[in-house]
Amino acid sequence: MGVPSLGCHCGVCSSSDPHDNRTRPSVLLSRDGHNVVIDTTPDFRFQGLRIKLDQLEAVVFTHSHADHILGFDDIRPFNMRQGVAMPVFASEETLAILRRTFAYVFDGKPTVSPIPLVTTHVIDGPFELLGVTWTPIPAQHGDMAVFGYRVGGFAYLTDFSFVPEKSKPLLFGADDLILGALRDTPHPMHQTVAQALSLVAELKPRRAWFTHIAHDLPHQETNERFVRDGFPQVQLAYDGLSFEVYA
């Protein structure tokens, strides 16, 4: 829901620490001036404006929940500026939800005003973007199948509750591992902080960043807790975080 959450006045939602202002989770990968975004959140327009994003080569989706797809219409300015359809990569299930949610994009009916122009690509194995290989990482988000992605030394797995054993080698030994860690109390569709820390201990990344964070977790205090608990390589991610990774 983002932090601050609407109508909430808890300590985190009222925090003056800018790290506690959290838009919905998304990642931009850039290489040689070319850009690919993972998920178009409801905050996608604002996120793009904040980093002065003026070119976008493709969109890759993890799954079809509202907080990951509802900014989809905001790819239109890139269509207009670049003069080409936007490649969209997703599972068949996610593409089906996109076609239903944004029927006007896919129904082929003539329109008066511009609509997003896209070409769809079903993810059924590794694919190439930005001149490097993207490897999908199957996981479960409750009873929903979702994808994370491994790109060189970078691995990303946001909304999930369970990682199959066959997927763990794809996450192992990353330079930077971004994992969903919603809160401390259990949730049927998300990892808790303790569960995410257990995965970090197993997967042994150089650094780990926790994302998809509820308003239960204050940024500074939680990072200090990680150090006390023996996880100095783990931090909460924050809006505007950027770092270099090796392909």
N, C-alpha and C positions, 0 to 999 in steps of 0.2 A: 504493500500500500504506500510505500515511501515513508520517509521520516523527515519532518514531523508528519504524524498521521492526523488526518482530519479530525478535529474535535478533541484531540488528546493534549493534555497539559502535564504529562509525566516529566521526569527529570531529563530524559534524553530528548523528547520532543520540544522541551523548553530550553535546551542547552544553547549556550553561546559559542560552543566549539563548532566551527564550520564543518569539521569532519563528521558531525552528527546530523548534517543535512544530507539526506540520501535519496537520490532519484532511483527509479527502477533499474535493475541490473542489466548492463549491456557492456560490450567490449568493442573497441575499434582496433584493428590490426593494420599497420601502415608499413609499406616497404617501397622505397624509391619513389615516393610521392604518390603511390597508389594505395587505396583504402578499401577495407572490407569491414562491415559491421556485423557483429553477432547479436541478433534480436533488435527489433524496432519497438522499443518500449513506448508507453504513452508519453514519456518525456523525451522521445527521440529528437523532436525539433529543438527543444531547449538544449539538449546535450550537444547537438551539432552546432548550434549557434555559439555555445560556450567555448568550443575548441576551434571555431572558425572553419568548420568542415565545408570545403567548396568542391569536392570531387569524391565520388563514391563508385567503386567498380562492381560491388556485389553485396548481397545480403545473405547471411547464413542464419538459420533458425535452430534453436535448441528444442523447442516444443511450442505448442499452440495456445498456452494460457494467455489471458488478456494482458497481463503485465509484461508480456514479451512480444506481442504482435500489434497492439492497438495504435502504434505510430506508423504503421505500414503506409498509409496514404501520404506521409510526408517525404516519400522518395520522389514525389513529382518534380520538385525543383531540379533534382539531378537529371531526370529525364529531359526536362526542357533545356537545361544548360548543356548537357552532353550530347543530346540528340540521338540517344540510343535507348533501347529497352534495358531494364535492370535485370541481370541474372539473379535469380532467387534459388537458394539451395535449402532443401528441407526433406524430411521424411515424407512418404506418401500420406501418412496420417495428418501431419501438420499442414501439408499443401491442401488437403481436403477441407480442413477448418478454415484456412485462408480463403479458399474459393467460396465457402459458405458465408463467412463473416464479411468479406469484401466482394460480394457477388458482382457489383458493378464493374470491377476490374477485369473479371474473367468471363462475363456472360456474352461478350461480343456485340452488345447493343450499341448503336451510335450515341454519342454524347455531345452536348453543346460545350461543356467545359472540359479541360484536360483531366485525365485520370492517370493513375500510375500505369506505365508500360513495363511489362515484365516478361522474362522468359524463365520458365520453371525447370528445375533440375532435381530429380529424385535422388536422394542420397542412399546408395546401396553398397557403399564401400569408399575407399579413399578417393579424393578428387584433388584437382590442382587449382589454386588461386594465388595471386601475387607471386607466381613463379615457384611456389613451394607446395609440398603435399600436405593436405589436411586429412587427418585420419579420424573418422567418427568413433566415438566411445559410447556404446550402448549402456544405459542405466535405467533405473526405475524411479519414477516420481509417484509414489503410491502405486496405483495400478496402471499408470500411464508410462509408456515407453518414451524415453527422451534420449537426446544425444548430447554428449560433451564432445570436445575436439582437442586433438593434439596437433600442434604445428611446431615442428622442431623442438626446441627446449621449452615451449610454452604448452600448458595443458589447462583446459577450462571445463569445469563441470559445475553448473549452478544448481537449479532446482532438482534435487534427487533425495531419495530415502534409502536406496540400496545400490551398490555397485557389484555386478556379477564378477565372479572370480576371473572369468575370461577377459574382462575389461581392465583389470588392475595392471597387467603389464603395460598397457597403453598409457597409463598414468605414472608409471614408476620412474623415479629418478629425474623428474623435470627440473629445469632451472627455476621456473616459476610455475607453481600450481595454484590455480584459483578454484576454490571449493565453496559451495553453498554451506552456510552454518547459521541457521535461522535464529536460534536462541538457546537457552539452557534447558528449558522444559520441553518434554517430548512433543512431537508433532507427527501425525501419521504419514505425511508426505515429504518431510524435510529432515535432514540431519541436524542433530543438536550440536552444540559446540564440542561436547565431550566426544561424540561420535566422529566429528570431523578431525579432532586432534588425534584420535586413534588411527584414522586413515593416514594422516600425515606421518605418524610414527611408522606405519607400515610401508608407505610409498616413498619415503625418504627424498622429498624434493629439497633443492638448495634453499628455496624460500617458498612460503605458502601464504596466500592471501584469502581471507574469508569474505564472502559476498552474500547477497540476498539476506541482509541482516535486519531483523526486526528491531523495534524501538526498545527492546529489553536490554540491549547491549550498549553501554556508553563507550565511545571510542577509546579514550585514553585509559580509563580504568581497566577495560578488557585487555588492551595490549600489555599493560603492566601485569595483569594476572597471567598472561601467557609466559612472560619472562619468569615469574615466580614459580610457575608450574613446570619449568624446564623446556619451554618451547620458544626460545628467543628468535627462531627463524619464522615464526608465525605472527602475522599482524592482520587486523581488520583492514580490508580495502576501503577506499573512500573515493568520492566523486572527484575526478580530475587526476587520480593516480596514473602515472605513466612510467614505463621502464622499458629498457631494450632487452630483446631476447634474440637468441641465435637460431636461425632456421636450419 
